[in-house]
């Protein structure tokens, strides 16, 4: 998922339905909704999929490894200031 692509595993019968829908060519309008963890086919069939909550959070918020670190910037700054006060020689 580090490149913004989330592989998911679906049962074969669901994959068959999705592939049949995809074969409709330009009439195929599948919707993948990461927030609700659903895939909806052009005729309205909806299929749920499982996603690791951490990966979901990262993808929904556009976070890579650097972004994750920056999310904690305030806590890191607080820790470093506290450490500098406790150990000024370090």
PyMOL Python script that loads the backbone (N, CA, C, O; Angstrom):
from pymol import cmd

cmd.read_pdbstr("""\
ATOM      1  N   UNK A   1       0.812  -1.196   0.000  1.00  0.00           N
ATOM      2  CA  UNK A   1       0.000   0.000   0.000  1.00  0.00           C
ATOM      3  C   UNK A   1       0.854   1.259   0.000  1.00  0.00           C
ATOM      4  O   UNK A   1       0.316   2.365  -0.041  1.00  0.00           O
ATOM      5  N   UNK A   2       2.162   1.113   0.045  1.00  0.00           N
ATOM      6  CA  UNK A   2       3.038   2.276   0.128  1.00  0.00           C
ATOM      7  C   UNK A   2       3.009   3.135  -1.132  1.00  0.00           C
ATOM      8  O   UNK A   2       3.401   4.301  -1.089  1.00  0.00           O
ATOM      9  N   UNK A   3       2.554   2.584  -2.243  1.00  0.00           N
ATOM     10  CA  UNK A   3       2.485   3.362  -3.474  1.00  0.00           C
ATOM     11  C   UNK A   3       1.072   3.869  -3.746  1.00  0.00           C
ATOM     12  O   UNK A   3       0.766   4.287  -4.863  1.00  0.00           O
ATOM     13  N   UNK A   4       0.212   3.835  -2.729  1.00  0.00           N
ATOM     14  CA  UNK A   4      -1.147   4.324  -2.878  1.00  0.00           C
ATOM     15  C   UNK A   4      -2.115   3.318  -3.461  1.00  0.00           C
ATOM     16  O   UNK A   4      -3.264   3.657  -3.744  1.00  0.00           O
ATOM     17  N   UNK A   5      -1.672   2.092  -3.644  1.00  0.00           N
ATOM     18  CA  UNK A   5      -2.536   1.029  -4.158  1.00  0.00           C
ATOM     19  C   UNK A   5      -2.750   0.020  -3.039  1.00  0.00           C
ATOM     20  O   UNK A   5      -1.793  -0.472  -2.442  1.00  0.00           O
ATOM     21  N   UNK A   6      -4.004  -0.280  -2.764  1.00  0.00           N
ATOM     22  CA  UNK A   6      -4.338  -1.205  -1.690  1.00  0.00           C
ATOM     23  C   UNK A   6      -4.842  -2.515  -2.279  1.00  0.00           C
ATOM     24  O   UNK A   6      -5.962  -2.570  -2.786  1.00  0.00           O
ATOM     25  N   UNK A   7      -4.035  -3.569  -2.222  1.00  0.00           N
ATOM     26  CA  UNK A   7      -4.544  -4.868  -2.685  1.00  0.00           C
ATOM     27  C   UNK A   7      -5.521  -5.435  -1.657  1.00  0.00           C
ATOM     28  O   UNK A   7      -5.290  -5.353  -0.451  1.00  0.00           O
ATOM     29  N   UNK A   8      -6.602  -6.004  -2.149  1.00  0.00           N
ATOM     30  CA  UNK A   8      -7.569  -6.647  -1.263  1.00  0.00           C
ATOM     31  C   UNK A   8      -7.838  -8.057  -1.769  1.00  0.00           C
ATOM     32  O   UNK A   8      -7.610  -8.361  -2.940  1.00  0.00           O
ATOM     33  N   UNK A   9      -8.318  -8.902  -0.887  1.00  0.00           N
ATOM     34  CA  UNK A   9      -8.664 -10.276  -1.240  1.00  0.00           C
ATOM     35  C   UNK A   9     -10.176 -10.401  -1.165  1.00  0.00           C
ATOM     36  O   UNK A   9     -10.801 -10.035  -0.170  1.00  0.00           O
ATOM     37  N   UNK A  10     -10.746 -10.924  -2.237  1.00  0.00           N
ATOM     38  CA  UNK A  10     -12.195 -11.139  -2.298  1.00  0.00           C
ATOM     39  C   UNK A  10     -12.444 -12.599  -2.653  1.00  0.00           C
ATOM     40  O   UNK A  10     -11.608 -13.228  -3.301  1.00  0.00           O
ATOM     41  N   UNK A  11     -13.585 -13.148  -2.236  1.00  0.00           N
ATOM     42  CA  UNK A  11     -13.927 -14.519  -2.619  1.00  0.00           C
ATOM     43  C   UNK A  11     -14.066 -14.630  -4.144  1.00  0.00           C
ATOM     44  O   UNK A  11     -14.420 -13.661  -4.815  1.00  0.00           O
ATOM     45  N   UNK A  12     -13.786 -15.806  -4.673  1.00  0.00           N
ATOM     46  CA  UNK A  12     -13.805 -15.996  -6.121  1.00  0.00           C
ATOM     47  C   UNK A  12     -15.156 -15.642  -6.738  1.00  0.00           C
ATOM     48  O   UNK A  12     -15.199 -15.077  -7.831  1.00  0.00           O
ATOM     49  N   UNK A  13     -16.256 -15.961  -6.062  1.00  0.00           N
ATOM     50  CA  UNK A  13     -17.567 -15.640  -6.639  1.00  0.00           C
ATOM     51  C   UNK A  13     -17.770 -14.129  -6.771  1.00  0.00           C
ATOM     52  O   UNK A  13     -18.423 -13.672  -7.709  1.00  0.00           O
ATOM     53  N   UNK A  14     -17.218 -13.359  -5.844  1.00  0.00           N
ATOM     54  CA  UNK A  14     -17.299 -11.899  -5.936  1.00  0.00           C
ATOM     55  C   UNK A  14     -16.403 -11.402  -7.062  1.00  0.00           C
ATOM     56  O   UNK A  14     -16.793 -10.518  -7.825  1.00  0.00           O
ATOM     57  N   UNK A  15     -15.211 -11.965  -7.168  1.00  0.00           N
ATOM     58  CA  UNK A  15     -14.297 -11.591  -8.253  1.00  0.00           C
ATOM     59  C   UNK A  15     -14.964 -11.861  -9.598  1.00  0.00           C
ATOM     60  O   UNK A  15     -14.847 -11.055 -10.520  1.00  0.00           O
ATOM     61  N   UNK A  16     -15.659 -12.985  -9.715  1.00  0.00           N
ATOM     62  CA  UNK A  16     -16.353 -13.315 -10.966  1.00  0.00           C
ATOM     63  C   UNK A  16     -17.399 -12.254 -11.309  1.00  0.00           C
ATOM     64  O   UNK A  16     -17.515 -11.849 -12.466  1.00  0.00           O
ATOM     65  N   UNK A  17     -18.156 -11.805 -10.312  1.00  0.00           N
ATOM     66  CA  UNK A  17     -19.167 -10.762 -10.541  1.00  0.00           C
ATOM     67  C   UNK A  17     -18.490  -9.459 -10.961  1.00  0.00           C
ATOM     68  O   UNK A  17     -18.942  -8.795 -11.895  1.00  0.00           O
ATOM     69  N   UNK A  18     -17.414  -9.095 -10.278  1.00  0.00           N
ATOM     70  CA  UNK A  18     -16.702  -7.856 -10.599  1.00  0.00           C
ATOM     71  C   UNK A  18     -16.091  -7.910 -11.995  1.00  0.00           C
ATOM     72  O   UNK A  18     -16.127  -6.922 -12.729  1.00  0.00           O
ATOM     73  N   UNK A  19     -15.535  -9.052 -12.359  1.00  0.00           N
ATOM     74  CA  UNK A  19     -14.951  -9.201 -13.697  1.00  0.00           C
ATOM     75  C   UNK A  19     -16.032  -9.124 -14.774  1.00  0.00           C
ATOM     76  O   UNK A  19     -15.827  -8.505 -15.819  1.00  0.00           O
ATOM     77  N   UNK A  20     -17.174  -9.748 -14.524  1.00  0.00           N
ATOM     78  CA  UNK A  20     -18.279  -9.683 -15.488  1.00  0.00           C
ATOM     79  C   UNK A  20     -18.735  -8.236 -15.656  1.00  0.00           C
ATOM     80  O   UNK A  20     -19.046  -7.801 -16.765  1.00  0.00           O
ATOM     81  N   UNK A  21     -18.773  -7.499 -14.560  1.00  0.00           N
ATOM     82  CA  UNK A  21     -19.160  -6.094 -14.634  1.00  0.00           C
ATOM     83  C   UNK A  21     -18.121  -5.289 -15.411  1.00  0.00           C
ATOM     84  O   UNK A  21     -18.474  -4.421 -16.210  1.00  0.00           O
ATOM     85  N   UNK A  22     -16.857  -5.576 -15.179  1.00  0.00           N
ATOM     86  CA  UNK A  22     -15.779  -4.860 -15.871  1.00  0.00           C
ATOM     87  C   UNK A  22     -15.807  -5.114 -17.371  1.00  0.00           C
ATOM     88  O   UNK A  22     -15.378  -4.263 -18.150  1.00  0.00           O
ATOM     89  N   UNK A  23     -16.305  -6.265 -17.779  1.00  0.00           N
ATOM     90  CA  UNK A  23     -16.359  -6.607 -19.203  1.00  0.00           C
ATOM     91  C   UNK A  23     -17.453  -5.848 -19.948  1.00  0.00           C
ATOM     92  O   UNK A  23     -17.594  -6.011 -21.160  1.00  0.00           O
ATOM     93  N   UNK A  24     -18.213  -5.037 -19.261  1.00  0.00           N
ATOM     94  CA  UNK A  24     -19.239  -4.219 -19.911  1.00  0.00           C
ATOM     95  C   UNK A  24     -18.621  -3.050 -20.666  1.00  0.00           C
ATOM     96  O   UNK A  24     -19.333  -2.240 -21.259  1.00  0.00           O
ATOM     97  N   UNK A  25     -17.314  -2.966 -20.640  1.00  0.00           N
ATOM     98  CA  UNK A  25     -16.620  -1.899 -21.355  1.00  0.00           C
ATOM     99  C   UNK A  25     -16.876  -0.551 -20.718  1.00  0.00           C
ATOM    100  O   UNK A  25     -16.817  -0.402 -19.498  1.00  0.00           O
ATOM    101  N   UNK A  26     -17.162   0.435 -21.564  1.00  0.00           N
ATOM    102  CA  UNK A  26     -17.336   1.786 -21.024  1.00  0.00           C
ATOM    103  C   UNK A  26     -18.624   1.944 -20.223  1.00  0.00           C
ATOM    104  O   UNK A  26     -18.821   2.972 -19.575  1.00  0.00           O
ATOM    105  N   UNK A  27     -19.499   0.951 -20.254  1.00  0.00           N
ATOM    106  CA  UNK A  27     -20.701   0.984 -19.418  1.00  0.00           C
ATOM    107  C   UNK A  27     -20.414   0.517 -17.991  1.00  0.00           C
ATOM    108  O   UNK A  27     -21.268   0.640 -17.112  1.00  0.00           O
ATOM    109  N   UNK A  28     -19.232  -0.008 -17.765  1.00  0.00           N
ATOM    110  CA  UNK A  28     -18.857  -0.474 -16.425  1.00  0.00           C
ATOM    111  C   UNK A  28     -18.523   0.741 -15.563  1.00  0.00           C
ATOM    112  O   UNK A  28     -17.638   1.528 -15.899  1.00  0.00           O
ATOM    113  N   UNK A  29     -19.224   0.879 -14.474  1.00  0.00           N
ATOM    114  CA  UNK A  29     -18.996   1.994 -13.553  1.00  0.00           C
ATOM    115  C   UNK A  29     -18.914   1.456 -12.138  1.00  0.00           C
ATOM    116  O   UNK A  29     -19.857   1.589 -11.358  1.00  0.00           O
ATOM    117  N   UNK A  30     -17.794   0.855 -11.815  1.00  0.00           N
ATOM    118  CA  UNK A  30     -17.584   0.353 -10.462  1.00  0.00           C
ATOM    119  C   UNK A  30     -17.126   1.491  -9.564  1.00  0.00           C
ATOM    120  O   UNK A  30     -16.390   2.381  -9.991  1.00  0.00           O
ATOM    121  N   UNK A  31     -17.567   1.447  -8.326  1.00  0.00           N
ATOM    122  CA  UNK A  31     -17.145   2.440  -7.345  1.00  0.00           C
ATOM    123  C   UNK A  31     -16.501   1.714  -6.174  1.00  0.00           C
ATOM    124  O   UNK A  31     -17.076   0.790  -5.601  1.00  0.00           O
ATOM    125  N   UNK A  32     -15.301   2.151  -5.835  1.00  0.00           N
ATOM    126  CA  UNK A  32     -14.616   1.613  -4.666  1.00  0.00           C
ATOM    127  C   UNK A  32     -14.601   2.721  -3.621  1.00  0.00           C
ATOM    128  O   UNK A  32     -14.078   3.809  -3.864  1.00  0.00           O
ATOM    129  N   UNK A  33     -15.173   2.439  -2.466  1.00  0.00           N
ATOM    130  CA  UNK A  33     -15.262   3.420  -1.389  1.00  0.00           C
ATOM    131  C   UNK A  33     -14.468   2.896  -0.196  1.00  0.00           C
ATOM    132  O   UNK A  33     -14.899   1.979   0.503  1.00  0.00           O
ATOM    133  N   UNK A  34     -13.309   3.493   0.019  1.00  0.00           N
ATOM    134  CA  UNK A  34     -12.447   3.038   1.108  1.00  0.00           C
ATOM    135  C   UNK A  34     -13.055   3.353   2.474  1.00  0.00           C
ATOM    136  O   UNK A  34     -12.908   2.570   3.413  1.00  0.00           O
ATOM    137  N   UNK A  35     -13.731   4.484   2.588  1.00  0.00           N
ATOM    138  CA  UNK A  35     -14.328   4.832   3.891  1.00  0.00           C
ATOM    139  C   UNK A  35     -15.338   3.788   4.347  1.00  0.00           C
ATOM    140  O   UNK A  35     -15.323   3.372   5.505  1.00  0.00           O
ATOM    141  N   UNK A  36     -16.216   3.362   3.441  1.00  0.00           N
ATOM    142  CA  UNK A  36     -17.230   2.367   3.807  1.00  0.00           C
ATOM    143  C   UNK A  36     -16.770   0.945   3.528  1.00  0.00           C
ATOM    144  O   UNK A  36     -17.458  -0.023   3.852  1.00  0.00           O
ATOM    145  N   UNK A  37     -15.592   0.837   2.919  1.00  0.00           N
ATOM    146  CA  UNK A  37     -15.006  -0.463   2.566  1.00  0.00           C
ATOM    147  C   UNK A  37     -15.960  -1.283   1.705  1.00  0.00           C
ATOM    148  O   UNK A  37     -16.264  -2.439   2.001  1.00  0.00           O
ATOM    149  N   UNK A  38     -16.428  -0.641   0.615  1.00  0.00           N
ATOM    150  CA  UNK A  38     -17.345  -1.312  -0.296  1.00  0.00           C
ATOM    151  C   UNK A  38     -16.926  -1.111  -1.741  1.00  0.00           C
ATOM    152  O   UNK A  38     -16.298  -0.115  -2.102  1.00  0.00           O
ATOM    153  N   UNK A  39     -17.297  -2.092  -2.557  1.00  0.00           N
ATOM    154  CA  UNK A  39     -17.203  -1.981  -4.008  1.00  0.00           C
ATOM    155  C   UNK A  39     -18.634  -2.098  -4.512  1.00  0.00           C
ATOM    156  O   UNK A  39     -19.344  -3.042  -4.165  1.00  0.00           O
ATOM    157  N   UNK A  40     -19.056  -1.139  -5.328  1.00  0.00           N
ATOM    158  CA  UNK A  40     -20.405  -1.154  -5.879  1.00  0.00           C
ATOM    159  C   UNK A  40     -20.308  -1.282  -7.391  1.00  0.00           C
ATOM    160  O   UNK A  40     -19.598  -0.516  -8.044  1.00  0.00           O
ATOM    161  N   UNK A  41     -21.024  -2.254  -7.942  1.00  0.00           N
ATOM    162  CA  UNK A  41     -21.012  -2.479  -9.389  1.00  0.00           C
ATOM    163  C   UNK A  41     -21.962  -1.502 -10.070  1.00  0.00           C
ATOM    164  O   UNK A  41     -22.721  -0.793  -9.409  1.00  0.00           O
ATOM    165  N   UNK A  42     -21.908  -1.475 -11.403  1.00  0.00           N
ATOM    166  CA  UNK A  42     -22.753  -0.550 -12.153  1.00  0.00           C
ATOM    167  C   UNK A  42     -24.240  -0.841 -11.983  1.00  0.00           C
ATOM    168  O   UNK A  42     -25.069   0.051 -12.169  1.00  0.00           O
ATOM    169  N   UNK A  43     -24.588  -2.081 -11.632  1.00  0.00           N
ATOM    170  CA  UNK A  43     -26.009  -2.383 -11.409  1.00  0.00           C
ATOM    171  C   UNK A  43     -26.395  -2.323  -9.926  1.00  0.00           C
ATOM    172  O   UNK A  43     -27.482  -2.760  -9.550  1.00  0.00           O
ATOM    173  N   UNK A  44     -25.501  -1.779  -9.082  1.00  0.00           N
ATOM    174  CA  UNK A  44     -25.841  -1.525  -7.689  1.00  0.00           C
ATOM    175  C   UNK A  44     -25.505  -2.623  -6.696  1.00  0.00           C
ATOM    176  O   UNK A  44     -25.786  -2.483  -5.505  1.00  0.00           O
ATOM    177  N   UNK A  45     -24.906  -3.720  -7.164  1.00  0.00           N
ATOM    178  CA  UNK A  45     -24.495  -4.755  -6.205  1.00  0.00           C
ATOM    179  C   UNK A  45     -23.351  -4.202  -5.362  1.00  0.00           C
ATOM    180  O   UNK A  45     -22.437  -3.560  -5.879  1.00  0.00           O
ATOM    181  N   UNK A  46     -23.414  -4.458  -4.069  1.00  0.00           N
ATOM    182  CA  UNK A  46     -22.407  -3.923  -3.158  1.00  0.00           C
ATOM    183  C   UNK A  46     -21.697  -5.066  -2.445  1.00  0.00           C
ATOM    184  O   UNK A  46     -22.326  -6.002  -1.952  1.00  0.00           O
ATOM    185  N   UNK A  47     -20.376  -4.967  -2.402  1.00  0.00           N
ATOM    186  CA  UNK A  47     -19.555  -5.988  -1.755  1.00  0.00           C
ATOM    187  C   UNK A  47     -18.638  -5.311  -0.749  1.00  0.00           C
ATOM    188  O   UNK A  47     -17.976  -4.323  -1.067  1.00  0.00           O
ATOM    189  N   UNK A  48     -18.602  -5.849   0.471  1.00  0.00           N
ATOM    190  CA  UNK A  48     -17.739  -5.326   1.531  1.00  0.00           C
ATOM    191  C   UNK A  48     -16.352  -5.965   1.418  1.00  0.00           C
ATOM    192  O   UNK A  48     -16.215  -7.101   0.963  1.00  0.00           O
ATOM    193  N   UNK A  49     -15.340  -5.225   1.833  1.00  0.00           N
ATOM    194  CA  UNK A  49     -13.995  -5.786   1.918  1.00  0.00           C
ATOM    195  C   UNK A  49     -13.343  -5.316   3.212  1.00  0.00           C
ATOM    196  O   UNK A  49     -13.694  -4.273   3.764  1.00  0.00           O
ATOM    197  N   UNK A  50     -12.395  -6.103   3.677  1.00  0.00           N
ATOM    198  CA  UNK A  50     -11.684  -5.795   4.917  1.00  0.00           C
ATOM    199  C   UNK A  50     -10.400  -5.040   4.614  1.00  0.00           C
ATOM    200  O   UNK A  50      -9.723  -5.306   3.621  1.00  0.00           O
ATOM    201  N   UNK A  51     -10.082  -4.104   5.482  1.00  0.00           N
ATOM    202  CA  UNK A  51      -8.855  -3.317   5.361  1.00  0.00           C
ATOM    203  C   UNK A  51      -8.291  -3.120   6.761  1.00  0.00           C
ATOM    204  O   UNK A  51      -9.026  -2.835   7.706  1.00  0.00           O
ATOM    205  N   UNK A  52      -6.995  -3.274   6.880  1.00  0.00           N
ATOM    206  CA  UNK A  52      -6.315  -2.979   8.133  1.00  0.00           C
ATOM    207  C   UNK A  52      -6.575  -1.507   8.489  1.00  0.00           C
ATOM    208  O   UNK A  52      -6.364  -0.630   7.651  1.00  0.00           O
ATOM    209  N   UNK A  53      -7.028  -1.227   9.709  1.00  0.00           N
ATOM    210  CA  UNK A  53      -7.358   0.158  10.091  1.00  0.00           C
ATOM    211  C   UNK A  53      -6.197   1.142   9.908  1.00  0.00           C
ATOM    212  O   UNK A  53      -6.416   2.290   9.520  1.00  0.00           O
ATOM    213  N   UNK A  54      -4.982   0.707  10.180  1.00  0.00           N
ATOM    214  CA  UNK A  54      -3.821   1.590  10.012  1.00  0.00           C
ATOM    215  C   UNK A  54      -3.619   1.946   8.546  1.00  0.00           C
ATOM    216  O   UNK A  54      -3.388   3.109   8.216  1.00  0.00           O
ATOM    217  N   UNK A  55      -3.705   0.951   7.663  1.00  0.00           N
ATOM    218  CA  UNK A  55      -3.548   1.214   6.226  1.00  0.00           C
ATOM    219  C   UNK A  55      -4.668   2.118   5.718  1.00  0.00           C
ATOM    220  O   UNK A  55      -4.437   3.009   4.900  1.00  0.00           O
ATOM    221  N   UNK A  56      -5.869   1.882   6.204  1.00  0.00           N
ATOM    222  CA  UNK A  56      -7.014   2.710   5.815  1.00  0.00           C
ATOM    223  C   UNK A  56      -6.767   4.161   6.220  1.00  0.00           C
ATOM    224  O   UNK A  56      -6.976   5.074   5.421  1.00  0.00           O
ATOM    225  N   UNK A  57      -6.324   4.374   7.456  1.00  0.00           N
ATOM    226  CA  UNK A  57      -6.028   5.723   7.946  1.00  0.00           C
ATOM    227  C   UNK A  57      -4.981   6.399   7.062  1.00  0.00           C
ATOM    228  O   UNK A  57      -5.145   7.553   6.667  1.00  0.00           O
ATOM    229  N   UNK A  58      -3.915   5.680   6.758  1.00  0.00           N
ATOM    230  CA  UNK A  58      -2.839   6.250   5.944  1.00  0.00           C
ATOM    231  C   UNK A  58      -3.334   6.633   4.555  1.00  0.00           C
ATOM    232  O   UNK A  58      -3.047   7.729   4.074  1.00  0.00           O
ATOM    233  N   UNK A  59      -4.075   5.738   3.909  1.00  0.00           N
ATOM    234  CA  UNK A  59      -4.558   6.018   2.559  1.00  0.00           C
ATOM    235  C   UNK A  59      -5.577   7.153   2.543  1.00  0.00           C
ATOM    236  O   UNK A  59      -5.517   8.021   1.672  1.00  0.00           O
ATOM    237  N   UNK A  60      -6.500   7.160   3.483  1.00  0.00           N
ATOM    238  CA  UNK A  60      -7.512   8.218   3.510  1.00  0.00           C
ATOM    239  C   UNK A  60      -6.913   9.587   3.801  1.00  0.00           C
ATOM    240  O   UNK A  60      -7.463  10.610   3.393  1.00  0.00           O
ATOM    241  N   UNK A  61      -5.786   9.605   4.506  1.00  0.00           N
ATOM    242  CA  UNK A  61      -5.158  10.868   4.867  1.00  0.00           C
ATOM    243  C   UNK A  61      -3.920  11.185   4.043  1.00  0.00           C
ATOM    244  O   UNK A  61      -3.218  12.158   4.319  1.00  0.00           O
ATOM    245  N   UNK A  62      -3.648  10.362   3.028  1.00  0.00           N
ATOM    246  CA  UNK A  62      -2.507  10.611   2.151  1.00  0.00           C
ATOM    247  C   UNK A  62      -1.174  10.566   2.864  1.00  0.00           C
ATOM    248  O   UNK A  62      -0.263  11.326   2.535  1.00  0.00           O
ATOM    249  N   UNK A  63      -1.053   9.681   3.838  1.00  0.00           N
ATOM    250  CA  UNK A  63       0.162   9.637   4.653  1.00  0.00           C
ATOM    251  C   UNK A  63       1.137   8.572   4.172  1.00  0.00           C
ATOM    252  O   UNK A  63       0.775   7.409   3.995  1.00  0.00           O
ATOM    253  N   UNK A  64       2.370   8.989   3.965  1.00  0.00           N
ATOM    254  CA  UNK A  64       3.452   8.041   3.736  1.00  0.00           C
ATOM    255  C   UNK A  64       4.268   7.998   5.030  1.00  0.00           C
ATOM    256  O   UNK A  64       3.829   8.523   6.053  1.00  0.00           O
ATOM    257  N   UNK A  65       5.438   7.384   4.995  1.00  0.00           N
ATOM    258  CA  UNK A  65       6.247   7.283   6.213  1.00  0.00           C
ATOM    259  C   UNK A  65       6.601   8.659   6.782  1.00  0.00           C
ATOM    260  O   UNK A  65       6.576   8.857   7.996  1.00  0.00           O
ATOM    261  N   UNK A  66       6.927   9.596   5.910  1.00  0.00           N
ATOM    262  CA  UNK A  66       7.271  10.945   6.370  1.00  0.00           C
ATOM    263  C   UNK A  66       6.029  11.639   6.927  1.00  0.00           C
ATOM    264  O   UNK A  66       6.100  12.307   7.959  1.00  0.00           O
ATOM    265  N   UNK A  67       4.908  11.484   6.256  1.00  0.00           N
ATOM    266  CA  UNK A  67       3.663  12.076   6.731  1.00  0.00           C
ATOM    267  C   UNK A  67       3.257  11.549   8.093  1.00  0.00           C
ATOM    268  O   UNK A  67       2.757  12.295   8.935  1.00  0.00           O
ATOM    269  N   UNK A  68       3.475  10.253   8.308  1.00  0.00           N
ATOM    270  CA  UNK A  68       3.169   9.663   9.616  1.00  0.00           C
ATOM    271  C   UNK A  68       4.017  10.288  10.706  1.00  0.00           C
ATOM    272  O   UNK A  68       3.530  10.576  11.799  1.00  0.00           O
ATOM    273  N   UNK A  69       5.293  10.498  10.401  1.00  0.00           N
ATOM    274  CA  UNK A  69       6.196  11.130  11.361  1.00  0.00           C
ATOM    275  C   UNK A  69       5.757  12.567  11.629  1.00  0.00           C
ATOM    276  O   UNK A  69       5.758  13.021  12.773  1.00  0.00           O
ATOM    277  N   UNK A  70       5.383  13.275  10.569  1.00  0.00           N
ATOM    278  CA  UNK A  70       4.972  14.670  10.723  1.00  0.00           C
ATOM    279  C   UNK A  70       3.680  14.800  11.528  1.00  0.00           C
ATOM    280  O   UNK A  70       3.445  15.826  12.167  1.00  0.00           O
ATOM    281  N   UNK A  71       2.846  13.767  11.499  1.00  0.00           N
ATOM    282  CA  UNK A  71       1.637  13.762  12.325  1.00  0.00           C
ATOM    283  C   UNK A  71       1.989  13.857  13.811  1.00  0.00           C
ATOM    284  O   UNK A  71       1.213  14.371  14.617  1.00  0.00           O
ATOM    285  N   UNK A  72       3.158  13.356  14.150  1.00  0.00           N
ATOM    286  CA  UNK A  72       3.607  13.325  15.546  1.00  0.00           C
ATOM    287  C   UNK A  72       4.596  14.439  15.859  1.00  0.00           C
ATOM    288  O   UNK A  72       5.243  14.407  16.905  1.00  0.00           O
ATOM    289  N   UNK A  73       4.727  15.423  14.975  1.00  0.00           N
ATOM    290  CA  UNK A  73       5.741  16.468  15.127  1.00  0.00           C
ATOM    291  C   UNK A  73       5.622  17.198  16.462  1.00  0.00           C
ATOM    292  O   UNK A  73       6.633  17.475  17.108  1.00  0.00           O
ATOM    293  N   UNK A  74       4.419  17.505  16.871  1.00  0.00           N
ATOM    294  CA  UNK A  74       4.234  18.224  18.135  1.00  0.00           C
ATOM    295  C   UNK A  74       4.719  17.389  19.319  1.00  0.00           C
ATOM    296  O   UNK A  74       5.397  17.903  20.210  1.00  0.00           O
ATOM    297  N   UNK A  75       4.374  16.113  19.326  1.00  0.00           N
ATOM    298  CA  UNK A  75       4.811  15.223  20.410  1.00  0.00           C
ATOM    299  C   UNK A  75       6.326  15.054  20.390  1.00  0.00           C
ATOM    300  O   UNK A  75       6.958  14.990  21.445  1.00  0.00           O
ATOM    301  N   UNK A  76       6.908  14.981  19.201  1.00  0.00           N
ATOM    302  CA  UNK A  76       8.364  14.848  19.073  1.00  0.00           C
ATOM    303  C   UNK A  76       9.048  16.103  19.607  1.00  0.00           C
ATOM    304  O   UNK A  76      10.024  16.015  20.353  1.00  0.00           O
ATOM    305  N   UNK A  77       8.531  17.279  19.221  1.00  0.00           N
ATOM    306  CA  UNK A  77       9.106  18.542  19.701  1.00  0.00           C
ATOM    307  C   UNK A  77       9.029  18.642  21.223  1.00  0.00           C
ATOM    308  O   UNK A  77       9.986  19.069  21.869  1.00  0.00           O
ATOM    309  N   UNK A  78       7.896  18.252  21.792  1.00  0.00           N
ATOM    310  CA  UNK A  78       7.722  18.281  23.251  1.00  0.00           C
ATOM    311  C   UNK A  78       8.723  17.358  23.926  1.00  0.00           C
ATOM    312  O   UNK A  78       9.347  17.730  24.921  1.00  0.00           O
ATOM    313  N   UNK A  79       8.875  16.163  23.389  1.00  0.00           N
ATOM    314  CA  UNK A  79       9.817  15.192  23.951  1.00  0.00           C
ATOM    315  C   UNK A  79      11.247  15.727  23.883  1.00  0.00           C
ATOM    316  O   UNK A  79      11.994  15.644  24.858  1.00  0.00           O
ATOM    317  N   UNK A  80      11.623  16.278  22.725  1.00  0.00           N
ATOM    318  CA  UNK A  80      12.990  16.781  22.566  1.00  0.00           C
ATOM    319  C   UNK A  80      13.265  17.955  23.507  1.00  0.00           C
ATOM    320  O   UNK A  80      14.364  18.064  24.050  1.00  0.00           O
ATOM    321  N   UNK A  81      12.280  18.833  23.704  1.00  0.00           N
ATOM    322  CA  UNK A  81      12.454  19.964  24.624  1.00  0.00           C
ATOM    323  C   UNK A  81      12.602  19.468  26.059  1.00  0.00           C
ATOM    324  O   UNK A  81      13.440  19.965  26.813  1.00  0.00           O
ATOM    325  N   UNK A  82      11.790  18.494  26.427  1.00  0.00           N
ATOM    326  CA  UNK A  82      11.865  17.919  27.777  1.00  0.00           C
ATOM    327  C   UNK A  82      13.221  17.243  27.989  1.00  0.00           C
ATOM    328  O   UNK A  82      13.841  17.399  29.042  1.00  0.00           O
ATOM    329  N   UNK A  83      13.668  16.505  27.001  1.00  0.00           N
ATOM    330  CA  UNK A  83      14.953  15.812  27.089  1.00  0.00           C
ATOM    331  C   UNK A  83      16.100  16.814  27.202  1.00  0.00           C
ATOM    332  O   UNK A  83      17.031  16.610  27.981  1.00  0.00           O
ATOM    333  N   UNK A  84      16.033  17.895  26.425  1.00  0.00           N
ATOM    334  CA  UNK A  84      17.086  18.915  26.474  1.00  0.00           C
ATOM    335  C   UNK A  84      17.127  19.588  27.846  1.00  0.00           C
ATOM    336  O   UNK A  84      18.202  19.934  28.337  1.00  0.00           O
ATOM    337  N   UNK A  85      15.958  19.775  28.466  1.00  0.00           N
ATOM    338  CA  UNK A  85      15.911  20.391  29.801  1.00  0.00           C
ATOM    339  C   UNK A  85      16.457  19.445  30.861  1.00  0.00           C
ATOM    340  O   UNK A  85      17.107  19.881  31.812  1.00  0.00           O
ATOM    341  N   UNK A  86      16.194  18.149  30.701  1.00  0.00           N
ATOM    342  CA  UNK A  86      16.651  17.162  31.677  1.00  0.00           C
ATOM    343  C   UNK A  86      18.125  16.830  31.512  1.00  0.00           C
ATOM    344  O   UNK A  86      18.811  16.525  32.488  1.00  0.00           O
ATOM    345  N   UNK A  87      18.610  16.888  30.283  1.00  0.00           N
ATOM    346  CA  UNK A  87      19.994  16.502  29.993  1.00  0.00           C
ATOM    347  C   UNK A  87      20.644  17.543  29.082  1.00  0.00           C
ATOM    348  O   UNK A  87      20.910  17.253  27.915  1.00  0.00           O
ATOM    349  N   UNK A  88      20.903  18.740  29.589  1.00  0.00           N
ATOM    350  CA  UNK A  88      21.438  19.810  28.744  1.00  0.00           C
ATOM    351  C   UNK A  88      22.820  19.496  28.164  1.00  0.00           C
ATOM    352  O   UNK A  88      23.227  20.102  27.172  1.00  0.00           O
ATOM    353  N   UNK A  89      23.525  18.577  28.762  1.00  0.00           N
ATOM    354  CA  UNK A  89      24.855  18.212  28.270  1.00  0.00           C
ATOM    355  C   UNK A  89      24.790  17.303  27.040  1.00  0.00           C
ATOM    356  O   UNK A  89      25.785  17.150  26.331  1.00  0.00           O
ATOM    357  N   UNK A  90      23.627  16.699  26.782  1.00  0.00           N
ATOM    358  CA  UNK A  90      23.515  15.738  25.674  1.00  0.00           C
ATOM    359  C   UNK A  90      23.241  16.431  24.365  1.00  0.00           C
ATOM    360  O   UNK A  90      23.118  15.773  23.332  1.00  0.00           O
TER     361      UNK A  90
END
""", "prot")
cmd.dss("prot")
cmd.show_as("cartoon", "prot")
cmd.util.cbc("prot")
cmd.orient("prot")
